[in-house]
Amino acid sequence: MTAADPTPLGCPDCGAEYADRWRCECGHPLEFAYRPLPKGPAPDPAAFDTREGLWAFSGFLPVEKHVSLGEGMTPLQEAPEWDAEFKLEYVFPTGSFKDRGATATLSRALELGVEKVVEDSSGNAGAAIATYAARAGVDAEIYVPASVKQSKIRAIEAAGATPVRIEGSRQDVTDACVEEAVGGNAWYASHAWNPAFFAGTATFAFETALQRDWEAPDAVVTPLGHGTLFLGAYRGFRALKEAGWIDEIPRMYGSQAAGYAPIAAELHGDTSGENDIADGIQIRDPVQKDAILDAIDATGGDAIALAEAPVAAELDRLHGAGFYTEPTCAVAPAALSVYREQGDIGAEEDVVVPLTGSGLKA
């Protein structure tokens, strides 16, 4: 692949292939038509050069590096109170794991000669796309709910992007953004649809495996809204196994907000309730629902919904232990406790939990 020859996209449902498109004509999300895998055995972890950050794993990536702020290689920190390891995804340049997807998405945009991007986001993805668009010299409009937190609007505006406030539901925001993209006025840099974003979030798995000397954990527990980190991590671990760099893919567990839990509802039935504190994952109809369910099935994982009270308590516990995260992050360690109580994750099993966004953005 060269910058003049970007990787084509393919539909896993109908088999159609495109040079570039944000959605298949059949309506299914697209993926890269092929994904590179490095040849040979896993390199010595102690000798692996990580100076390129997440782009050190370019051998797995279907996008070339064009836009970067030195992102990646976030710390993997022991968390004895949780008997787990926390990957501190909130130390990225814009304060959330969404930078993984943004660096890959804007690099893809430059490969295609894009001059303007649009994205719809409740906050973190919009700030990440705006920031990396600024780095790339690409115009950006970020469609946001009218009620979005001012701290996240400031990040969008500071990068020179234009926030477009939309009244109504989160779906109304998406619909307005899609209308702009479909009209041919901009390229849809969607964290829910764009396969480059998921290629970027797959680097979470590559880094985790490297930091554990190419030994995958038994389980990974993530917040679950659109599934950008959950699904990216699964695909990353799957690629590592296909390359022969790890022996097993970890079980993937998701944590959703009560009242916004379509994956948990599909698996367990009624998930009614409220959880307004986890505003970053309030997604009722995730684009990648089928792929998320497939990942859960393939790994023997699960997804559950949590009400607000245990998440608020977990947030206080995180802050008291020195992990200054935004509220949505707390759903994953809170879910870990539930999974252990249910016997899904054993006391002796290795678990990695990403802490996905900074408390400075709350």
C-alpha positions in Angstrom: 0.0 0.0 0.0 1.2 3.5 -0.7 -0.3 6.9 0.0 -1.4 7.0 -3.6 -3.0 3.6 -3.3 -5.1 3.5 -0.2 -6.5 0.1 1.0 -9.9 -0.5 -0.5 -13.0 -1.3 1.6 -15.2 -4.3 1.4 -18.6 -5.3 2.8 -18.5 -8.4 4.9 -22.2 -9.0 4.3 -22.7 -8.7 0.5 -19.1 -8.8 -0.7 -19.1 -5.4 -2.5 -15.8 -3.5 -2.7 -15.2 0.2 -2.9 -12.2 2.5 -3.2 -13.9 4.6 -0.5 -17.4 5.0 0.9 -18.8 5.5 4.4 -21.4 2.8 4.2 -22.1 -0.1 1.8 -25.0 0.3 -0.6 -26.7 -2.6 1.2 -26.5 -0.6 4.4 -23.9 -2.7 6.2 -20.8 -1.2 7.8 -17.7 -1.6 5.7 -14.3 -3.0 6.7 -10.9 -2.9 5.0 -10.8 -5.4 2.2 -7.6 -6.8 3.6 -5.6 -6.3 6.8 -1.8 -6.7 6.8 -0.1 -9.1 9.2 3.6 -9.0 10.0 5.5 -12.1 9.1 7.6 -14.1 11.5 7.5 -14.6 15.2 6.7 -11.9 17.8 9.8 -9.7 18.4 11.6 -9.6 21.7 9.4 -7.3 23.9 12.4 -5.7 25.5 13.8 -4.8 22.1 10.6 -3.6 20.5 11.0 0.1 19.5 8.0 2.1 20.7 9.2 5.6 19.9 6.5 5.8 17.2 3.8 5.3 19.7 0.9 3.3 18.4 2.3 3.6 14.9 5.1 1.2 16.1 2.5 -1.4 15.1 2.3 -0.3 11.5 2.8 -3.9 10.3 -0.8 -4.6 11.5 -2.3 -1.3 10.2 -4.0 -0.8 6.8 -3.4 2.9 6.9 -0.1 4.7 6.7 1.0 7.3 9.3 0.3 10.9 8.0 -1.1 12.6 11.1 0.2 12.1 14.6 0.7 13.8 17.9 2.9 11.1 19.4 -0.2 9.2 20.7 -0.2 5.7 22.1 1.8 3.4 24.4 -0.4 4.4 27.4 0.6 3.1 30.8 -0.6 -0.4 31.9 -0.8 0.1 35.6 -1.3 -2.5 38.4 -4.6 -1.8 40.3 -4.4 -4.1 43.4 -7.7 -2.9 44.9 -9.4 -4.2 41.8 -7.1 -7.2 41.3 -6.7 -6.0 37.7 -4.5 -4.0 35.4 -5.8 -0.6 34.3 -4.6 0.8 30.9 -4.6 4.6 31.3 -6.2 5.6 28.1 -7.0 9.1 29.5 -3.4 10.3 29.1 -3.8 10.8 25.3 -3.3 14.2 23.8 -7.0 15.1 23.9 -7.7 13.1 27.1 -9.4 10.0 25.7 -8.8 6.8 23.8 -10.6 8.3 20.8 -7.2 9.6 19.7 -6.4 6.1 18.6 -9.1 6.2 16.0 -8.6 9.9 15.1 -4.9 9.5 14.1 -5.8 6.6 11.8 -9.0 8.3 10.5 -7.3 11.6 9.6 -4.3 9.7 8.1 -6.8 7.8 5.9 -8.4 11.2 5.0 -5.1 12.5 3.8 -4.5 9.4 1.8 -7.7 10.1 0.0 -7.1 13.8 -0.5 -10.0 14.9 1.7 -10.3 18.6 2.4 -13.2 18.7 4.9 -14.5 16.1 7.4 -17.7 15.9 9.5 -18.3 13.9 12.6 -21.1 13.5 15.1 -20.1 13.0 18.7 -21.3 13.6 22.3 -17.9 15.0 23.0 -14.6 12.9 23.1 -14.7 11.6 19.5 -15.5 15.1 18.3 -12.6 16.7 20.2 -10.3 14.0 18.9 -11.3 14.4 15.2 -11.2 18.2 15.5 -7.7 18.1 17.0 -6.3 15.7 14.4 -8.0 17.5 11.6 -6.2 20.7 12.8 -2.9 18.7 12.8 -3.7 17.5 9.2 -4.7 21.0 7.9 -8.2 19.7 7.1 -11.4 21.6 7.8 -13.8 20.0 10.3 -17.4 20.4 11.5 -18.4 18.4 14.6 -22.1 17.8 15.1 -23.0 17.7 18.8 -26.1 17.5 21.0 -27.3 20.9 22.1 -26.7 19.8 25.7 -23.0 18.8 25.2 -20.6 19.8 28.0 -19.0 23.2 27.5 -15.5 21.7 28.3 -15.8 19.5 25.2 -17.0 22.3 23.0 -14.0 24.4 24.0 -11.7 21.6 22.8 -13.5 21.5 19.4 -13.4 25.2 19.0 -9.8 25.5 20.2 -8.7 23.2 17.3 -10.4 25.5 14.8 -13.3 23.2 14.0 -16.9 24.3 13.9 -19.3 22.8 16.4 -22.8 22.4 15.0 -25.3 22.1 17.9 -28.4 19.9 17.1 -31.5 19.9 19.2 -33.3 16.6 19.9 -32.0 13.1 20.4 -28.5 11.7 19.9 -30.0 10.1 16.7 -31.0 13.5 15.5 -27.4 14.6 15.7 -26.2 11.6 13.6 -29.0 12.2 11.1 -28.0 15.8 10.5 -24.3 14.9 10.1 -25.1 12.0 7.7 -27.2 14.4 5.6 -24.2 16.7 5.2 -21.9 13.8 4.3 -24.4 12.2 1.9 -24.8 15.6 0.2 -21.2 15.3 -0.9 -20.1 18.4 1.1 -17.7 16.6 3.4 -16.0 13.2 4.2 -17.7 11.3 7.1 -15.0 10.7 9.7 -17.4 8.7 11.9 -16.1 6.8 14.9 -19.1 4.5 14.6 -18.9 3.8 10.8 -15.4 4.5 9.6 -13.2 1.4 9.4 -10.0 3.5 9.9 -11.2 4.4 13.4 -11.5 0.8 14.3 -8.1 0.1 12.9 -6.8 2.7 15.2 -8.5 1.4 18.3 -7.1 -2.1 17.5 -3.8 -0.8 18.7 -5.1 -1.0 22.3 -4.7 -4.8 21.9 -1.2 -4.6 20.4 0.1 -2.3 23.2 -1.5 -4.4 25.9 0.0 -7.6 24.5 3.4 -6.0 24.2 3.3 -4.6 27.8 2.5 -8.1 29.0 5.3 -9.7 27.0 3.0 -11.0 24.3 0.7 -12.7 26.8 -2.9 -11.7 26.4 -5.0 -11.3 29.6 -7.8 -13.8 30.3 -10.4 -11.0 30.0 -10.8 -7.4 29.0 -13.7 -5.3 30.4 -14.6 -2.1 28.5 -17.3 0.6 28.5 -19.7 -0.2 25.6 -21.6 2.3 23.6 -20.9 2.3 19.8 -18.2 -0.3 20.6 -15.3 1.6 19.1 -12.8 0.4 21.8 -14.5 -3.0 22.5 -14.6 -4.0 18.8 -11.3 -2.5 18.0 -9.6 -4.4 20.9 -11.2 -7.7 19.8 -10.0 -7.2 16.3 -6.6 -6.3 17.5 -6.3 -9.4 19.7 -7.6 -11.5 16.8 -5.0 -10.2 14.5 -2.3 -10.9 17.1 -3.4 -14.5 17.3 -3.5 -14.8 13.5 0.0 -13.5 13.4 1.1 -16.1 16.0 2.1 -13.4 18.5 -0.3 -14.5 21.2 -1.8 -17.9 22.0 -5.4 -17.0 23.0 -7.9 -14.1 22.4 -9.2 -12.8 25.8 -12.9 -13.0 26.6 -14.4 -9.6 25.8 -16.8 -8.1 28.4 -18.8 -4.9 27.9 -20.5 -2.6 30.3 -23.5 -0.5 29.2 -25.5 2.2 30.9 -29.0 1.2 32.1 -31.6 2.7 29.7 -29.1 2.6 26.9 -28.1 -1.1 26.7 -29.2 -2.7 23.4 -26.4 -5.3 23.6 -27.1 -6.4 27.1 -30.9 -6.4 26.3 -30.2 -8.7 23.3 -28.3 -11.1 25.6 -30.4 -10.9 28.8 -33.7 -9.2 28.1 -35.0 -6.2 30.1 -32.3 -3.6 31.0 -34.6 -0.8 32.0 -33.4 1.8 34.5 -31.4 5.0 34.4 -27.8 5.9 34.2 -27.2 9.6 33.4 -23.7 9.6 34.8 -22.3 7.5 32.0 -23.2 10.0 29.3 -20.4 8.9 26.9 -22.1 5.5 26.1 -25.7 6.5 25.9 -26.2 4.8 22.5 -29.6 3.1 21.8 -28.8 1.7 18.3 -25.1 1.0 17.8 -24.1 0.7 14.1 -21.9 -2.3 14.9 -24.4 -4.2 17.0 -24.1 -7.5 15.0 -20.3 -7.3 15.1 -20.2 -6.7 18.8 -22.5 -9.6 19.5 -20.3 -11.8 17.2 -17.2 -10.8 19.2 -18.9 -11.6 22.5 -20.0 -15.0 21.1 -16.6 -15.8 19.6 -14.7 -15.1 22.9 -17.2 -16.4 25.4 -17.7 -12.9 26.8 -20.8 -10.9 27.8 -22.4 -7.5 28.2 -24.3 -6.1 31.2 -26.1 -2.9 32.0 -25.4 -0.9 35.2 -27.6 1.7 37.0 -26.2 5.0 38.1 -25.5 4.3 41.8 -22.8 1.6 41.5 -21.1 3.6 38.7 -21.1 6.8 40.9 -19.6 4.8 43.8 -17.0 3.3 41.5 -16.0 6.8 40.2 -15.4 8.0 43.8 -13.3 4.8 44.4 -11.2 5.5 41.3 -10.6 9.1 42.2 -9.6 8.1 45.7 -7.0 5.7 44.3 -5.5 8.4 42.1 -7.2 7.5 38.8 -8.8 10.9 37.8 -11.2 9.7 35.1 -14.4 11.1 33.7 -17.6 9.4 34.9 -18.2 7.1 31.9 -14.9 5.3 32.7 -16.3 4.0 35.9 -18.7 1.6 34.2 -16.0 -0.8 33.3 -14.4 -1.4 36.8 -17.9 -1.4 38.3 -18.9 -4.1 35.8 -15.7 -6.1 36.7 -17.0 -6.4 40.3 -20.3 -7.8 38.9 -18.7 -10.2 36.6 -16.6 -11.6 39.5 -19.6 -11.8 41.7 -21.4 -13.8 39.0 -18.5 -16.1 38.6 -17.9 -15.1 34.9 -14.4 -13.9 35.7 -12.4 -15.9 38.2 -10.5 -14.4 41.1 -7.2 -15.8 39.7 -7.7 -14.6 36.2 -5.8 -11.7 34.6 -8.0 -8.8 33.7 -7.2 -5.6 31.8 -9.6 -2.6 32.1 -9.2 0.6 30.0 -9.8 3.9 31.8 -11.0 5.7 28.8 -11.3 9.5 29.5 -9.8 12.2 31.7 -11.6 13.7 34.6 -10.3 17.1 33.4 -13.0 16.8 30.7 -15.9 16.1 33.1 
